[in-house]
Amino acid sequence: MHLTLVSDERTTRNGAAPLSRRGRTRLDPELVAEHAGLRYVSDEQPGITRRRHGKGWTYRDPEGNTIRDREVRRRIEALVIPPAWTDVWICPDPLGHLQVTGRDDRGRKQYRYHTRWREMRDHAKYSRLVVFGQCLPGLRAMLDRHLSLEGLPRRRVLAAAVRLLDHVPIRIGSARYARENESYGLTTMRERHVELVNGGRIRFRFRGKSGKQNHVGIEDDDLARVIQACTELPGWEVFKYFDEAGVKRYITSNDVNEYLCEVSGYDFTAKDFRTWGGTVRMVTALRELGTAPTKKERKTKLVQAVRLVAADLGNTPATCRAFYIHPAVMAAFEEGALHDLLDEIDRQGDPGPDDGLRAEERPVMALLPRVEAEFGLA
């Protein structure tokens, strides 16, 4: 089954997207639903509602009639809607791509999708990773250019933020999480979370999502200079800039994602750095752990590698495996094919340091199309 990934065909001589023209690499949700054998729906359409009834629930169809059909009730109960959710909308169509929406106990809107929709969406997400890797050299060249600007214009500060993302794929950050949970990310880090050391070395210590402590150290003279200038300005957050009117502004997650779109030519987001970083780290970890003669032993090593990557990304192993590691890489390793593919790539030779990719990224760029073709996503 082909995945629904909408992407321009325009490429430069080295395969990267031209930075001067806006490309797209995005999911078309209606076509994804169609490929999955589902119907694209919206919770703005009439749906099934629920009301408390004793220790359980009663459900009403869009016309307000109580649902008594056992099959329909079994389908609804199989969705396992949390009791604390309010404003619950349930899709009356078992083949709707969106099955449930509601508000959790903190008022946040939550979504439950059809299993087939999630599988197709996740596969399509990973299939754009090759395009992301192709764009990295050009994107990094633009970061270098913008980091050389004078003062603290928007582009220079956003380039610094993305440079940090490129070094360490941390979460983008949310003002609400910072306010309500005191958990921080790229755009919400406070000055107290940063320590500048001589020689362009920077240390970051902050509490991330789910209370996980992040301790990161990197060395980057250009980034250190921007952060030093930012921290000399009044204000709690690290990344701030002056707009064209000379007014001080703080960067937001939207700013970062818009900037990524501008400099790459595609609608990438900060999360793509985490997926790319997680996949590159996974290939590196599996290579270092080595292969094994039996599938059982390989599964054990796979678990070890996922734990290593999860520690780097600040996720649980389950989250890391589900969202930030290309599944075809894991499938190739489980089948005992990954190391043979990597050895073959090594024999073909390294294109060298001038291609804009890091040493650990080059084999991944060559590997992904092969594992996608053999183990899915093609």
Secondary structure as GFF3:
##gff-version 3
##sequence-region A 1 378
A	DSSP	beta_strand	5	7	.	.	.	ID=ss1
A	DSSP	beta_strand	25	27	.	.	.	ID=ss2
A	DSSP	alpha_helix	29	35	.	.	.	ID=ss3
A	DSSP	beta_strand	49	53	.	.	.	ID=ss4
A	DSSP	beta_strand	56	60	.	.	.	ID=ss5
A	DSSP	alpha_helix	70	78	.	.	.	ID=ss6
A	DSSP	beta_strand	86	90	.	.	.	ID=ss7
A	DSSP	beta_strand	98	103	.	.	.	ID=ss8
A	DSSP	beta_strand	109	113	.	.	.	ID=ss9
A	DSSP	alpha_helix	115	127	.	.	.	ID=ss10
A	DSSP	alpha_helix	129	147	.	.	.	ID=ss11
A	DSSP	alpha_helix	154	167	.	.	.	ID=ss12
A	DSSP	alpha_helix	175	181	.	.	.	ID=ss13
A	DSSP	three_ten_helix	191	193	.	.	.	ID=ss14
A	DSSP	beta_strand	194	197	.	.	.	ID=ss15
A	DSSP	beta_strand	201	207	.	.	.	ID=ss16
A	DSSP	three_ten_helix	209	211	.	.	.	ID=ss17
A	DSSP	beta_strand	213	219	.	.	.	ID=ss18
A	DSSP	alpha_helix	221	231	.	.	.	ID=ss19
A	DSSP	beta_strand	240	242	.	.	.	ID=ss20
A	DSSP	beta_strand	248	250	.	.	.	ID=ss21
A	DSSP	alpha_helix	253	264	.	.	.	ID=ss22
A	DSSP	alpha_helix	270	289	.	.	.	ID=ss23
A	DSSP	alpha_helix	295	313	.	.	.	ID=ss24
A	DSSP	alpha_helix	317	323	.	.	.	ID=ss25
A	DSSP	alpha_helix	327	334	.	.	.	ID=ss26
A	DSSP	alpha_helix	338	347	.	.	.	ID=ss27
A	DSSP	three_ten_helix	353	355	.	.	.	ID=ss28
A	DSSP	alpha_helix	362	375	.	.	.	ID=ss29
###
